[in-house]
Amino acid sequence: MSVERDQQFVEDVVKNLVEHPDKVVVKRTVDEMGVLLELTVDKEDMGVVIGKEGRTAKAIRTLLRVLGAKNDARVNLKIVDPEGSDPRSEKVDSGPAQEESQEQEVVEDVLEEDSPSEEPKEEEAEEDDRPMADLEI
């Protein structure tokens, strides 16, 4: 079993998805955080690799996590924004996983802001613990 099995997996899957398989490049680096695979494709193929709402990229990342777990390694995929692509598509460079984490952070911030208003509700709940005879009807 080869250590670069994850790299070969990504190459095979992506080459079968894109119109320009000869321009698919997967660079593999290993550090203390685990394995990082940097995927570069032709700018015309970016949409296919990412997929609608990032579903294709997310599916590839999920399969990589399974493959990595099988080999006791953490595998991450970064889709590199090709040079000459639309500068307004900066979201593509970060990948859908980072976009989701940013959205999650926003949701958590909103929830944290709302949590002080939840405290009075907890106090009300404590008052409801009184015996039924003490409650007003």
Backbone as a chain_set.jsonl record, in Angstrom:
{"seq": "MSVERDQQFVEDVVKNLVEHPDKVVVKRTVDEMGVLLELTVDKEDMGVVIGKEGRTAKAIRTLLRVLGAKNDARVNLKIVDPEGSDPRSEKVDSGPAQEESQEQEVVEDVLEEDSPSEEPKEEEAEEDDRPMADLEI", "coords": {"N": [[0.853, -1.19, 0.0], [0.687, 2.077, -0.986], [2.01, 5.216, 0.152], [1.29, 7.513, -1.163], [-1.249, 7.112, -2.012], [-3.58, 8.575, -1.571], [-3.093, 10.884, -3.063], [-3.009, 9.855, -5.664], [-5.611, 8.912, -5.823], [-7.149, 11.332, -5.815], [-6.204, 12.495, -8.191], [-7.072, 10.578, -10.112], [-9.914, 10.635, -9.799], [-10.555, 13.37, -10.31], [-9.484, 13.759, -12.884], [-11.22, 12.221, -14.369], [-13.486, 13.735, -14.244], [-13.123, 16.263, -15.42], [-12.747, 18.456, -18.355], [-10.224, 18.956, -19.312], [-8.042, 16.89, -18.679], [-5.273, 16.671, -18.787], [-4.293, 18.916, -17.579], [-4.568, 18.65, -14.892], [-3.187, 18.831, -11.739], [-1.804, 17.532, -8.849], [-0.436, 18.368, -5.891], [1.416, 17.12, -3.236], [1.931, 17.523, 0.213], [3.416, 16.926, 3.387], [3.048, 17.541, 6.82], [3.169, 18.495, 10.322], [0.467, 18.81, 10.748], [-0.759, 17.021, 9.126], [-1.616, 15.54, 5.971], [-1.515, 17.496, 3.073], [-3.192, 18.105, 0.172], [-2.851, 19.79, -2.763], [-4.831, 20.874, -5.233], [-4.792, 21.634, -8.618], [-6.427, 22.818, -11.419], [-7.521, 23.357, -14.831], [-8.788, 26.614, -15.54], [-11.301, 26.61, -16.698], [-12.387, 24.282, -15.808], [-12.923, 24.543, -13.147], [-15.518, 24.954, -12.099], [-16.724, 22.453, -12.451], [-15.192, 20.809, -10.81], [-15.616, 21.918, -8.28], [-18.408, 21.942, -8.127], [-22.028, 22.124, -7.827], [-22.976, 24.33, -5.35], [-20.688, 23.564, -4.007], [-20.708, 20.843, -3.659], [-19.438, 18.678, -5.033], [-16.695, 19.031, -4.466], [-16.845, 18.822, -1.698], [-17.679, 16.168, -1.442], [-15.433, 14.813, -2.463], [-13.559, 15.571, -0.536], [-14.692, 14.328, 1.707], [-14.435, 11.614, 1.041], [-11.668, 11.509, 0.975], [-11.102, 11.929, 3.664], [-12.031, 9.524, 4.727], [-10.318, 7.721, 3.446], [-7.917, 8.646, 4.509], [-8.329, 8.139, 7.241], [-8.308, 5.399, 7.218], [-5.653, 4.954, 6.816], [-4.558, 6.034, 9.061], [-4.127, 8.872, 8.989], [-4.47, 12.408, 8.602], [-6.085, 13.976, 6.043], [-6.183, 16.713, 3.918], [-7.776, 18.732, 1.441], [-6.966, 21.216, -0.812], [-8.224, 23.418, -3.095], [-6.724, 24.998, -5.607], [-6.852, 28.274, -6.806], [-6.765, 28.921, -10.16], [-4.349, 30.807, -12.046], [-5.264, 33.808, -13.697], [-7.93, 33.501, -13.53], [-11.254, 34.699, -12.723], [-11.046, 37.469, -10.621], [-13.043, 38.067, -8.816], [-13.917, 35.711, -7.866], [-12.892, 34.845, -5.397], [-13.763, 33.227, -3.359], [-13.579, 30.653, -4.286], [-10.88, 29.948, -4.019], [-10.537, 29.48, -1.279], [-12.104, 27.306, -0.835], [-14.998, 25.215, -0.352], [-15.241, 24.135, 2.239], [-13.996, 25.925, 3.992], [-15.646, 28.12, 3.569], [-18.012, 27.153, 4.664], [-17.194, 26.897, 7.328], [-16.764, 29.565, 7.944], [-19.368, 30.533, 7.692], [-20.486, 29.076, 9.77], [-19.137, 30.196, 11.943], [-20.254, 32.76, 11.92], [-22.908, 32.141, 12.5], [-22.544, 31.055, 15.061], [-21.608, 33.35, 16.378], [-23.883, 34.959, 16.263], [-25.613, 33.403, 17.79], [-24.29, 33.531, 20.254], [-24.616, 36.224, 20.832], [-27.329, 36.277, 21.218], [-27.625, 34.703, 23.462], [-27.553, 36.055, 26.084], [-30.171, 36.986, 26.271], [-31.515, 34.678, 26.686], [-31.118, 34.016, 29.307], [-33.044, 35.226, 31.146], [-35.21, 33.595, 30.549], [-34.439, 31.185, 31.636], [-34.569, 31.857, 34.327], [-37.307, 32.244, 34.583], [-38.099, 29.64, 34.213], [-37.203, 28.526, 36.56], [-38.951, 29.692, 38.39], [-41.284, 28.414, 37.684], [-41.052, 26.018, 38.879], [-42.386, 25.914, 41.214], [-44.735, 24.567, 43.624], [-47.923, 23.322, 42.501], [-50.074, 24.496, 43.849], [-49.232, 27.067, 44.459], [-49.209, 28.418, 42.063], [-50.626, 30.876, 39.894], [-53.833, 31.002, 38.387]], "CA": [[0.0, 0.0, 0.0], [1.517, 3.256, -1.173], [1.689, 6.38, 0.973], [0.712, 8.52, -2.053], [-2.514, 6.583, -2.506], [-4.542, 9.679, -1.535], [-2.79, 11.758, -4.197], [-3.427, 9.141, -6.87], [-7.072, 8.888, -5.789], [-7.659, 12.633, -6.248], [-5.887, 12.644, -9.614], [-7.948, 9.723, -10.909], [-11.292, 11.125, -9.744], [-10.675, 14.674, -10.96], [-9.225, 13.609, -14.323], [-12.422, 11.668, -14.988], [-14.558, 14.732, -14.189], [-12.83, 17.513, -16.139], [-12.568, 18.475, -19.81], [-8.788, 19.055, -19.603], [-7.365, 16.056, -17.68], [-3.829, 16.868, -18.855], [-3.927, 20.078, -16.762], [-4.81, 18.341, -13.483], [-1.953, 18.662, -10.986], [-2.02, 17.376, -7.413], [0.823, 18.485, -5.151], [1.223, 16.518, -1.907], [2.899, 17.883, 1.24], [3.126, 16.339, 4.696], [3.606, 18.276, 7.945], [2.628, 18.045, 11.611], [-0.992, 18.865, 10.686], [-1.236, 15.901, 8.311], [-1.325, 15.579, 4.542], [-2.219, 18.533, 2.328], [-3.192, 17.914, -1.273], [-3.223, 21.024, -3.46], [-5.348, 20.52, -6.55], [-4.836, 22.705, -9.605], [-7.054, 22.398, -12.67], [-7.747, 24.434, -15.79], [-9.804, 27.53, -15.008], [-12.607, 26.23, -17.244], [-12.851, 23.086, -15.098], [-13.131, 24.823, -11.724], [-16.922, 24.75, -11.753], [-17.007, 21.01, -12.391], [-14.502, 20.248, -9.644], [-16.277, 22.406, -7.074], [-19.775, 21.439, -8.172], [-23.1, 23.005, -7.371], [-22.891, 24.614, -3.919], [-19.506, 22.921, -3.433], [-21.008, 19.445, -3.322], [-18.436, 17.752, -5.562], [-15.481, 19.197, -3.659], [-17.131, 18.282, -0.369], [-17.696, 14.707, -1.564], [-14.035, 14.373, -2.597], [-12.942, 15.746, 0.787], [-15.221, 13.293, 2.596], [-13.783, 10.356, 0.68], [-10.269, 11.616, 1.405], [-11.081, 11.723, 5.116], [-12.182, 8.083, 4.943], [-9.058, 7.111, 3.017], [-6.903, 9.034, 5.489], [-8.593, 7.425, 8.489], [-7.885, 4.015, 6.982], [-4.189, 4.96, 6.895], [-4.197, 6.796, 10.259], [-3.593, 10.176, 8.598], [-5.459, 13.453, 8.326], [-5.86, 14.433, 4.675], [-6.936, 17.91, 3.551], [-7.712, 19.088, 0.03], [-7.084, 22.639, -1.127], [-8.385, 23.635, -4.527], [-5.976, 26.22, -5.9], [-7.451, 29.139, -7.813], [-5.794, 29.049, -11.248], [-4.018, 32.176, -12.439], [-6.038, 34.281, -14.828], [-9.368, 33.328, -13.307], [-11.963, 35.902, -12.316], [-10.643, 37.851, -9.267], [-14.221, 38.131, -7.952], [-14.208, 34.357, -7.39], [-11.947, 34.535, -4.337], [-14.338, 32.166, -2.54], [-13.119, 29.379, -4.838], [-9.556, 29.666, -3.488], [-10.616, 28.977, 0.084], [-12.786, 26.026, -0.836], [-16.286, 25.203, 0.336], [-15.136, 23.799, 3.66], [-13.712, 27.148, 4.731], [-16.845, 28.947, 3.51], [-18.936, 26.609, 5.651], [-16.725, 27.222, 8.671], [-17.009, 30.988, 8.142], [-20.802, 30.665, 7.953], [-20.715, 28.521, 11.095], [-18.665, 31.189, 12.901], [-21.25, 33.825, 11.953], [-24.057, 31.602, 13.23], [-22.167, 30.958, 16.468], [-21.563, 34.713, 16.905], [-25.267, 35.399, 16.451], [-26.142, 32.667, 18.924], [-23.683, 34.066, 21.465], [-25.248, 37.518, 21.093], [-28.684, 36.001, 21.684], [-27.664, 33.945, 24.703], [-27.952, 36.797, 27.274], [-31.628, 37.091, 26.338], [-32.03, 33.39, 27.126], [-30.984, 33.898, 30.758], [-34.31, 35.436, 31.852], [-36.058, 32.43, 30.339], [-34.032, 30.187, 32.626], [-35.103, 32.302, 35.614], [-38.733, 31.948, 34.539], [-38.242, 28.202, 34.39], [-37.016, 28.245, 37.976], [-40.177, 30.088, 39.06], [-42.311, 27.428, 37.372], [-40.819, 24.823, 39.685], [-43.168, 26.01, 42.446], [-45.848, 23.613, 43.697], [-49.102, 23.723, 41.74], [-50.946, 25.319, 44.68], [-48.72, 28.43, 44.466], [-49.324, 29.025, 40.733], [-51.869, 31.603, 39.637], [-54.567, 30.451, 37.238]], "C": [[0.891, 1.243, 0.0], [1.04, 4.423, -0.304], [0.973, 7.437, 0.126], [-0.618, 8.063, -2.635], [-3.584, 7.682, -2.554], [-4.351, 10.617, -2.725], [-3.272, 11.118, -5.503], [-4.952, 9.09, -6.962], [-7.659, 10.197, -6.322], [-7.403, 12.833, -7.732], [-6.851, 11.84, -10.472], [-9.378, 10.249, -10.949], [-11.438, 12.409, -10.55], [-10.446, 14.561, -12.466], [-10.43, 13.038, -15.056], [-13.592, 12.647, -14.997], [-14.363, 15.881, -15.176], [-12.692, 17.329, -17.648], [-11.091, 18.477, -20.209], [-7.999, 18.225, -18.585], [-5.841, 16.22, -17.666], [-3.366, 18.042, -17.989], [-4.2, 19.872, -15.275], [-3.473, 18.073, -12.802], [-2.313, 18.569, -9.503], [-0.659, 17.371, -6.738], [0.57, 17.998, -3.724], [2.33, 16.979, -0.965], [2.443, 17.285, 2.569], [3.799, 17.196, 5.759], [2.964, 17.77, 9.223], [1.102, 18.059, 11.644], [-1.578, 17.699, 9.899], [-0.814, 16.081, 6.867], [-2.155, 16.691, 3.904], [-2.064, 18.237, 0.848], [-3.682, 19.208, -1.906], [-3.581, 20.667, -4.894], [-5.402, 21.744, -7.439], [-5.428, 22.125, -10.88], [-7.162, 23.601, -13.59], [-8.885, 25.315, -15.283], [-11.205, 27.199, -15.521], [-13.211, 25.043, -16.49], [-13.157, 23.334, -13.623], [-14.566, 24.552, -11.285], [-17.282, 23.288, -11.594], [-16.399, 20.405, -11.132], [-15.181, 20.676, -8.341], [-17.713, 21.897, -7.013], [-20.771, 22.446, -7.64], [-23.073, 23.097, -5.859], [-21.733, 23.875, -3.237], [-19.673, 21.447, -3.127], [-19.958, 18.468, -3.817], [-17.152, 17.822, -4.746], [-15.682, 18.612, -2.265], [-17.124, 16.753, -0.391], [-16.276, 14.149, -1.679], [-13.338, 14.481, -1.253], [-13.412, 14.672, 1.769], [-14.559, 11.949, 2.31], [-12.313, 10.358, 1.082], [-10.135, 11.413, 2.911], [-11.178, 10.237, 5.451], [-10.885, 7.362, 4.579], [-7.945, 7.417, 4.012], [-7.081, 8.287, 6.799], [-8.139, 5.969, 8.376], [-6.367, 3.883, 7.125], [-3.677, 5.743, 8.097], [-3.544, 8.134, 9.927], [-4.741, 11.149, 8.386], [-5.133, 14.035, 6.96], [-6.778, 15.615, 4.384], [-6.739, 18.201, 2.073], [-7.899, 20.584, -0.118], [-7.177, 22.749, -2.637], [-7.791, 24.998, -4.833], [-6.658, 26.982, -7.025], [-6.437, 29.33, -8.936], [-5.562, 30.51, -11.618], [-4.848, 32.547, -13.651], [-7.525, 34.059, -14.65], [-9.958, 34.638, -12.808], [-11.593, 36.273, -10.883], [-11.83, 37.948, -8.304], [-14.545, 36.767, -7.361], [-13.231, 33.926, -6.312], [-12.456, 33.428, -3.428], [-13.814, 30.806, -2.989], [-11.788, 28.991, -4.226], [-9.623, 29.031, -2.102], [-11.29, 27.618, 0.143], [-14.067, 26.071, -0.027], [-16.19, 24.906, 1.822], [-14.863, 25.047, 4.49], [-14.919, 28.07, 4.713], [-17.844, 28.476, 4.548], [-18.499, 26.964, 7.063], [-16.924, 28.705, 8.966], [-18.482, 31.234, 8.432], [-21.121, 30.17, 9.356], [-20.283, 29.512, 12.169], [-19.671, 32.323, 13.036], [-22.464, 33.368, 12.746], [-23.746, 31.519, 14.715], [-22.105, 32.342, 17.115], [-22.965, 35.225, 17.184], [-25.874, 34.702, 17.653], [-25.575, 33.184, 20.239], [-24.298, 35.409, 21.838], [-26.643, 37.315, 21.672], [-28.707, 35.331, 23.048], [-27.957, 34.776, 25.951], [-29.474, 36.914, 27.4], [-32.254, 35.775, 26.799], [-31.975, 33.249, 28.646], [-32.288, 34.183, 31.499], [-35.267, 34.253, 31.681], [-35.73, 31.344, 31.35], [-34.572, 30.551, 34.005], [-36.6, 32.019, 35.687], [-38.973, 30.471, 34.785], [-38.088, 27.832, 35.86], [-38.274, 28.601, 38.762], [-41.281, 29.072, 38.833], [-42.138, 26.15, 38.168], [-41.611, 24.862, 40.993], [-44.28, 24.956, 42.463], [-47.089, 24.182, 43.007], [-50.011, 24.659, 42.55], [-50.512, 26.79, 44.668], [-48.909, 29.141, 43.133], [-50.663, 29.72, 40.573], [-52.512, 31.039, 38.389], [-55.215, 31.55, 36.477]], "O": [[1.735, 1.423, 0.878], [-0.154, 4.594, -0.059], [0.138, 8.178, 0.645], [-1.058, 8.59, -3.657], [-4.401, 7.712, -3.475], [-5.321, 11.086, -3.321], [-3.876, 11.787, -6.341], [-5.517, 9.209, -8.05], [-8.551, 10.184, -7.171], [-8.287, 13.289, -8.458], [-7.391, 12.356, -11.45], [-9.989, 10.302, -12.017], [-12.341, 12.526, -11.379], [-11.147, 15.208, -13.244], [-10.641, 13.335, -16.232], [-14.586, 12.414, -15.685], [-15.337, 16.412, -15.708], [-12.542, 16.214, -18.148], [-10.743, 18.052, -21.311], [-7.348, 18.796, -17.709], [-5.194, 15.942, -16.656], [-2.176, 18.156, -17.694], [-4.08, 20.808, -14.486], [-2.716, 17.201, -13.227], [-3.031, 19.416, -8.972], [0.166, 16.49, -6.978], [-0.39, 18.425, -3.082], [3.514, 16.853, -1.278], [1.248, 17.157, 2.836], [4.974, 17.543, 5.631], [2.292, 16.738, 9.22], [0.502, 17.388, 12.483], [-2.773, 17.423, 10.0], [0.212, 16.696, 6.575], [-3.352, 16.809, 4.164], [-0.95, 18.132, 0.335], [-4.788, 19.669, -1.624], [-2.736, 20.214, -5.666], [-5.98, 22.767, -7.071], [-4.992, 21.08, -11.363], [-6.922, 24.734, -13.173], [-9.833, 24.823, -14.67], [-12.192, 27.482, -14.842], [-14.423, 24.832, -16.538], [-13.604, 22.424, -12.925], [-14.796, 23.984, -10.218], [-18.055, 22.924, -10.708], [-17.027, 19.581, -10.468], [-15.303, 19.88, -7.41], [-18.177, 21.469, -5.955], [-20.405, 23.479, -7.08], [-23.139, 22.084, -5.163], [-21.789, 23.594, -2.04], [-18.86, 20.865, -2.408], [-19.612, 17.524, -3.106], [-16.588, 16.792, -4.378], [-14.779, 17.976, -1.72], [-16.622, 16.119, 0.537], [-15.953, 13.133, -1.063], [-12.6, 13.574, -0.866], [-12.623, 14.167, 2.567], [-14.169, 11.233, 3.233], [-11.774, 9.326, 1.484], [-9.175, 10.801, 3.379], [-10.49, 9.75, 6.349], [-10.417, 6.497, 5.32], [-7.127, 6.55, 4.322], [-6.103, 7.848, 7.404], [-7.643, 5.39, 9.342], [-5.862, 2.828, 7.509], [-2.495, 6.083, 8.156], [-2.523, 8.491, 10.516], [-5.85, 10.749, 8.031], [-4.028, 14.533, 6.743], [-7.992, 15.536, 4.576], [-5.669, 17.95, 1.519], [-8.867, 21.153, 0.385], [-6.324, 22.243, -3.365], [-8.292, 26.025, -4.374], [-6.997, 26.412, -8.062], [-5.35, 29.852, -8.691], [-6.464, 31.341, -11.516], [-5.106, 31.716, -14.522], [-8.308, 34.397, -15.537], [-9.225, 35.58, -12.506], [-11.805, 35.456, -9.986], [-11.633, 37.913, -7.089], [-15.365, 36.671, -6.447], [-12.784, 32.779, -6.3], [-11.655, 32.75, -2.785], [-13.625, 29.908, -2.168], [-11.573, 27.814, -3.935], [-8.838, 28.135, -1.794], [-11.063, 26.857, 1.083], [-14.199, 26.884, 0.887], [-17.011, 25.402, 2.593], [-15.432, 25.212, 5.569], [-15.205, 28.735, 5.709], [-18.457, 29.289, 5.239], [-19.332, 27.296, 7.907], [-17.22, 29.075, 10.102], [-18.823, 32.036, 9.302], [-21.934, 30.773, 10.057], [-20.96, 29.664, 13.185], [-19.92, 32.8, 14.143], [-22.991, 34.116, 13.57], [-24.585, 31.872, 15.544], [-22.502, 32.501, 18.269], [-23.211, 35.851, 18.215], [-26.571, 35.329, 18.45], [-26.296, 33.269, 21.234], [-24.482, 35.704, 23.018], [-27.087, 38.091, 22.518], [-29.728, 35.388, 23.733], [-28.59, 34.233, 26.857], [-30.005, 36.937, 28.51], [-33.398, 35.759, 27.252], [-32.711, 32.443, 29.214], [-32.621, 33.436, 32.42], [-36.047, 33.953, 32.584], [-36.622, 30.666, 31.859], [-34.984, 29.676, 34.766], [-37.106, 31.602, 36.729], [-39.919, 30.088, 35.472], [-38.766, 26.93, 36.351], [-38.632, 27.892, 39.702], [-42.132, 28.883, 39.702], [-43.008, 25.28, 38.129], [-41.516, 23.934, 41.796], [-44.714, 24.506, 41.402], [-47.267, 25.399, 42.948], [-50.655, 25.533, 41.97], [-51.349, 27.674, 44.852], [-48.781, 30.364, 43.077], [-51.694, 29.238, 41.042], [-51.825, 30.645, 37.447], [-55.881, 31.296, 35.474]]}, "num_chains": 1, "name": "protein.A"}
